[in-house]
Amino acid sequence: MILGPRFLIEAGFIVAVAVVAGIERVGTWAIIGLVAGAWIIVALVELGVWLSHARKPRGLTPAGSDPSPSPQPVAVPPEPVRAPDPPRIAAAPPPPPPPPEPEPEPEPEPEPEPEPAVAYLPLNEDPREWNLWELERATRDHATDDIAKNEERAYLLMYLREFAGSDGTLPADFDGLVRDAFGDLLRAVAT
């Protein structure tokens, strides 16, 4: 069955009614009623088309004319029934050759261990990079009786981890913060 353009137009009309009703935020029952009304309109159009086709005369010959004789069916000799050929099954392709084994990669040379950086308060006031791991060790080794100060430093060290490099080095931009938060600790470690 092939769908004609009339069917597509009618179906599009019903869908368009539903879409417009949905866009206009009409209630559910109102949408159902509108779609049913659209369907009834489409049904009436189809009924009208059918009636117009039913009223047309088909193949009637005018009065007094001799209708042409209908052709007689011609007998066709039966063809012998042949059994279908068995299905052909192709042979499976050979499996692909195994991939060559990769050559072992040479072992990377070990990187030289970086020299440990020592956290200390230098004599000059130029901004410098501080090592977070050394700051943590110094904080742990020289904890004070001031619990609030110890907690403040622990939280600050935790947040500074986000900015430290893989070797623990903090950018020089944090020099002032480190000196403010750890200055007395660094002076105690340096002496």
VENKATA-V686713 format. One record per run of one state. SS is the DSSP state (H for helix, E for strand, - for the rest). FROM is the first residue (numbers start at 0). LEN is the number of residues. If there is no record, write none. Layout:
BEGIN
SS,FROM,LEN  SS,FROM,LEN
END
This chain:
BEGIN
-,0,4  H,4,19  -,23,4  H,27,28  -,55,75  E,130,1  H,131,10  -,141,5  H,146,14  -,160,8  E,168,1  -,169,2  H,171,19  -,190,1
END
